[in-house]
Amino acid sequence: MKPETKGKVTFGVWGLICGAVIAMIIGFAWGGWLTGGTAQKMTDEAVLASQAAICVAQFMKQPNHEEKLKELGKIDSWKRSEFIEKGGWDKMPGQEKADSLVSQACAKGLEVLISK
């Protein structure tokens, strides 16, 4: 290989490497790229938020929801998720058992309604 060709190839390879690094920096910093772990975490949070909203809706759909809301307000805040689990509002349609995080998030959502 001629020395001129070797120099061109070397600069070309380094240009590709630097270009790829710059593209990744721009993509992750400003382009909205995510790692798999971050995307999974965001997905889990979104699913939890939607299930908590469904739980609140199921709680408010019952005919005696105002009485139950007052009853929930009298319970210690750390026991409210147990109250929701016993009522079954945290279960999604088709589920036999709900995640405890759903009942906790549902309790936090209902706390907003208790204070009104």
DODREN-436304 format. One line per 8 residues: number of its first residue (from 1); their letters; for each residue z, x, y of N, C-alpha, C. Coordinates in Angstrom, 2 decimals, always signed. Atoms other than C-alpha are relative to their C-alpha. Layout:
NUM) A) Z X Y Z X Y Z X Y | ...
***
This chain:
1) MKPETKGK) +0.00 +0.85 -1.17 +0.00 +0.00 +0.00 +0.00 +0.90 +1.23 | +0.10 -0.78 -1.22 -0.90 +1.29 +3.42 +1.28 -0.18 +0.82 | -1.21 +0.10 -0.82 +1.95 +2.01 +5.83 -0.08 -1.16 +1.01 | +0.14 +1.11 -0.95 +0.52 -0.53 +8.31 +0.26 -1.34 -0.68 | -0.20 +1.24 +0.75 +0.48 -3.27 +5.66 +1.46 -0.17 -0.37 | -1.40 +0.05 +0.35 +3.98 -2.38 +4.55 +0.84 -0.45 +1.19 | -0.72 +0.40 -1.22 +5.23 -2.74 +8.13 -0.21 -1.47 +0.32 | +0.28 +1.41 -0.26 +3.52 -6.11 +8.54 +0.75 -0.90 -0.98
9) VTFGVWGL) -0.71 +0.78 +1.02 +4.98 -7.41 +5.28 +1.50 +0.00 +0.29 | -1.43 -0.09 -0.30 +8.45 -6.15 +6.23 +0.36 -0.91 +1.17 | -0.28 +0.86 -1.16 +8.32 -7.83 +9.64 -0.20 -1.47 -0.34 | +0.24 +1.39 +0.41 +6.91 -10.99 +8.06 +1.15 -0.57 -0.81 | -1.13 +0.45 +0.82 +9.71 -11.21 +5.50 +1.22 -0.20 +0.88 | -1.15 +0.16 -0.89 +12.36 -10.60 +8.15 -0.17 -1.20 +0.93 | +0.28 +1.18 -0.84 +10.71 -13.24 +10.34 +0.29 -1.29 -0.76 | -0.30 +1.18 +0.82 +10.91 -15.76 +7.48 +1.50 -0.19 -0.18
17) ICGAVIAM) -1.45 +0.09 +0.19 +14.57 -14.95 +6.83 +0.69 -0.46 +1.27 | -0.61 +0.39 -1.28 +15.54 -15.18 +10.51 -0.36 -1.43 +0.38 | +0.41 +1.37 -0.30 +13.53 -18.37 +10.94 +0.75 -1.02 -0.83 | -0.74 +0.91 +0.87 +15.25 -19.99 +7.97 +1.45 -0.12 +0.46 | -1.39 +0.03 -0.48 +18.70 -19.02 +9.28 +0.11 -0.80 +1.29 | -0.01 +0.73 -1.27 +17.91 -20.34 +12.76 -0.23 -1.49 -0.25 | +0.25 +1.42 +0.32 +16.53 -23.59 +11.28 +1.25 -0.64 -0.58 | -1.22 +0.56 +0.58 +19.73 -24.08 +9.27 +1.08 -0.17 +1.08
25) IIGFAWGG) -1.00 +0.11 -1.07 +21.95 -23.39 +12.29 -0.30 -1.20 +0.88 | +0.39 +1.13 -0.84 +20.03 -25.87 +14.41 +0.16 -1.31 -0.77 | -0.09 +1.23 +0.80 +19.89 -28.43 +11.59 +1.42 -0.48 -0.20 | -1.39 +0.40 +0.23 +23.62 -28.40 +10.84 +0.74 -0.27 +1.31 | -0.72 +0.17 -1.27 +24.76 -28.08 +14.47 -0.48 -1.22 +0.77 | +0.52 +1.09 -0.84 +22.46 -30.56 +16.20 -0.89 -0.98 -0.73 | +0.96 +0.84 +0.70 +20.13 -32.03 +13.60 +0.59 -1.09 -0.86 | -0.62 +1.03 +0.80 +22.66 -34.15 +11.77 -0.01 +0.27 -1.49
33) WLTGGTAQ) -0.02 -0.31 +1.41 +22.36 -32.34 +8.46 +1.44 +0.01 -0.49 | -1.33 +0.04 +0.60 +25.35 -32.74 +6.13 +0.00 +0.70 -1.34 | -0.14 -0.51 +1.35 +26.66 -31.03 +3.06 +0.26 -1.18 -0.92 | -0.23 +1.07 +0.96 +27.04 -33.07 -0.10 +1.43 -0.53 +0.07 | -1.40 +0.41 -0.09 +30.83 -33.12 +0.24 +0.28 -0.85 +1.22 | -0.19 +0.77 -1.22 +30.74 -34.37 +3.81 -0.65 -1.37 -0.12 | +0.68 +1.28 +0.18 +28.23 -37.08 +2.94 +0.78 -0.91 -0.94 | -0.79 +0.80 +0.94 +30.38 -38.23 +0.01 +1.26 -0.53 +0.69
41) KMTDEAVL) -1.20 +0.42 -0.73 +33.49 -38.35 +2.23 -0.32 -1.15 +0.96 | +0.40 +1.05 -0.94 +31.65 -40.43 +4.84 -0.32 -1.29 -0.75 | +0.32 +1.17 +0.81 +30.39 -42.78 +2.12 +1.27 -0.69 -0.49 | -1.27 +0.55 +0.47 +33.88 -43.23 +0.68 +0.74 -0.73 +1.11 | -0.66 +0.64 -1.15 +35.28 -44.02 +4.14 -0.68 -1.31 +0.38 | +0.73 +1.21 -0.34 +32.54 -46.56 +4.80 +0.25 -1.11 -1.02 | -0.27 +0.98 +1.05 +33.11 -48.29 +1.45 +1.41 -0.55 +0.16 | -1.38 +0.43 -0.20 +36.87 -48.40 +2.10 +0.11 -0.95 +1.20
49) ASQAAICV) -0.05 +0.86 -1.18 +36.34 -49.90 +5.56 -0.61 -1.37 -0.30 | +0.62 +1.29 +0.31 +34.02 -52.59 +4.22 +0.86 -0.82 -0.96 | -0.87 +0.72 +0.93 +36.38 -53.46 +1.36 +1.25 -0.50 +0.71 | -1.16 +0.46 -0.77 +39.32 -53.66 +3.80 -0.37 -1.23 +0.84 | +0.44 +1.16 -0.78 +37.30 -56.05 +5.98 -0.15 -1.23 -0.90 | +0.11 +1.11 +0.94 +36.54 -58.21 +2.93 +1.38 -0.51 -0.38 | -1.38 +0.38 +0.33 +40.25 -58.18 +2.04 +0.60 -0.85 +1.11 | -0.52 +0.77 -1.14 +41.19 -59.38 +5.53 -0.65 -1.38 +0.04
57) AQFMKQPN) +0.70 +1.28 +0.01 +38.54 -62.10 +5.32 +0.50 -0.91 -1.12 | -0.53 +0.80 +1.11 +39.82 -63.25 +1.91 +1.40 -0.50 +0.32 | -1.34 +0.40 -0.40 +43.36 -63.34 +3.30 -0.08 -1.16 +1.00 | +0.10 +1.02 -1.06 +42.30 -65.40 +6.34 -0.70 -1.27 -0.49 | +0.73 +1.15 +0.53 +40.17 -67.76 +4.19 +0.91 -1.01 -0.67 | -0.90 +0.91 +0.69 +43.14 -69.25 +2.40 +0.54 -1.06 +0.97 | -0.41 +1.09 -0.89 +44.38 -72.60 +3.77 +1.33 +0.25 +0.73 | -1.29 -0.23 -0.64 +47.93 -71.41 +4.53 +0.12 +1.42 +0.54
65) HEEKLKEL) +0.02 -1.40 -0.44 +46.95 -68.08 +6.08 +0.98 +0.28 +1.13 | -0.94 -0.23 -1.10 +49.14 -68.56 +9.16 +1.42 +0.21 -0.52 | -1.32 -0.18 +0.60 +52.27 -68.95 +7.04 +0.10 +1.35 -0.71 | +0.02 -1.28 +0.70 +51.31 -65.96 +4.90 +0.01 +1.17 +0.98 | +0.02 -1.04 -1.02 +50.65 -63.92 +8.04 +1.40 +0.20 +0.58 | -1.38 -0.10 -0.47 +54.15 -64.72 +9.32 +0.88 +0.66 -1.05 | -0.76 -0.60 +1.11 +55.56 -63.84 +5.91 -0.27 +1.50 -0.10 | +0.37 -1.41 +0.03 +53.67 -60.55 +5.97 +0.65 +0.75 +1.16
73) GKIDSWKR) -0.63 -0.63 -1.15 +55.07 -59.82 +9.43 +1.48 +0.28 -0.20 | -1.42 -0.20 +0.26 +58.63 -60.10 +8.13 +0.28 +1.12 -1.01 | -0.14 -1.04 +1.02 +58.03 -57.54 +5.38 -0.08 +1.37 +0.66 | +0.08 -1.37 -0.49 +58.63 -53.83 +6.02 -1.43 +0.50 -0.12 | +1.40 -0.44 -0.04 +55.37 -52.09 +6.90 -0.40 +0.79 -1.25 | +0.35 -0.79 +1.17 +55.54 -49.78 +3.89 -0.07 -0.84 -1.28 | +0.08 +0.88 +1.17 +55.82 -52.78 +1.50 -1.14 -1.02 +0.13 | +1.05 +1.01 -0.23 +52.94 -54.80 +2.97 -1.16 +0.13 -0.97
81) SEFIEKGG) +1.11 -0.16 +0.94 +50.34 -53.30 +0.67 +0.34 -0.62 -1.36 | -0.42 +0.65 +1.25 +52.39 -54.52 -2.33 -0.17 -1.52 +0.09 | +0.16 +1.44 -0.23 +52.38 -58.04 -0.84 -1.47 -0.39 -0.15 | +1.44 +0.27 +0.07 +48.59 -57.88 -0.53 -0.48 +0.13 -1.44 | +0.39 -0.16 +1.40 +48.22 -56.59 -4.09 +0.45 -1.19 -0.84 | -0.50 +1.16 +0.75 +50.39 -59.43 -5.43 -0.82 -1.25 +0.29 | +0.82 +1.14 -0.37 +48.29 -61.95 -3.52 -1.42 +0.08 -0.54 | +1.33 -0.18 +0.57 +45.10 -60.49 -4.99 -1.12 +0.04 +1.02
89) WDKMPGQE) +1.04 +0.01 -1.03 +43.25 -60.36 -1.66 -0.77 +1.31 +0.05 | +0.65 -1.30 -0.04 +42.42 -56.69 -2.10 -1.04 +0.19 -1.10 | +0.98 -0.10 +1.09 +40.34 -57.34 -5.22 -1.36 -0.49 +0.50 | +1.35 +0.39 -0.34 +36.62 -57.43 -4.67 -0.53 -0.91 -1.10 | +0.56 +0.88 +1.04 +34.59 -60.08 -6.49 -0.49 +0.81 -1.20 | +0.37 -0.68 +1.23 +34.20 -58.98 -10.09 +0.92 +1.13 -0.40 | -0.93 -1.08 +0.31 +37.02 -56.45 -9.96 +1.26 -0.55 -0.67 | -1.26 +0.39 +0.62 +40.08 -56.64 -12.20 +1.18 +0.58 +0.76
97) KADSLVSQ) -1.07 -0.66 -0.73 +42.18 -54.16 -10.25 -0.60 +0.74 +1.18 | +0.50 -0.64 -1.21 +41.75 -52.90 -6.73 +0.63 +1.38 +0.19 | -0.53 -1.30 -0.37 +42.29 -49.43 -5.34 +1.16 -0.20 +0.98 | -1.15 +0.16 -0.89 +45.64 -48.98 -3.60 -0.36 +0.32 +1.44 | +0.43 -0.30 -1.36 +43.84 -47.54 -0.58 -0.55 -1.24 +0.70 | +0.55 +1.23 -0.58 +42.12 -50.90 -0.08 +1.13 -0.88 +0.51 | -1.12 +0.84 -0.44 +45.44 -52.77 +0.09 +0.69 +0.60 +1.21 | -0.61 -0.65 -1.16 +46.83 -50.20 +2.52 -0.85 -0.21 +1.25
105) ACAKGLEV) +0.89 +0.21 -1.14 +43.78 -50.45 +4.78 -0.02 -1.46 +0.42 | -0.04 +1.44 -0.29 +43.89 -54.25 +4.52 +1.28 -0.33 +0.77 | -1.27 +0.22 -0.70 +47.55 -54.23 +5.57 -0.08 +0.47 +1.44 | +0.17 -0.49 -1.36 +46.67 -52.13 +8.60 -0.88 -0.94 +0.82 | +0.86 +0.96 -0.69 +43.91 -54.58 +9.48 +0.71 -1.28 +0.34 | -0.75 +1.23 -0.24 +46.24 -57.54 +9.17 +1.13 +0.20 +1.01 | -1.04 -0.28 -1.00 +48.89 -55.82 +11.33 -0.49 -0.32 +1.41 | +0.57 +0.34 -1.30 +46.56 -56.32 +14.26 +0.15 -1.50 +0.26
113) LISK) -0.11 +1.44 -0.14 +46.62 -60.07 +13.61 +1.45 -0.46 +0.09 | -1.42 +0.36 -0.04 +50.40 -60.14 +13.16 +0.52 +0.08 +1.42 | -0.51 -0.22 -1.35 +51.00 -58.83 +16.67 -0.52 -1.02 +1.00 | +0.55 +0.99 -0.94 +48.91 -61.61 +18.25 +0.81 -1.26 +0.02
***
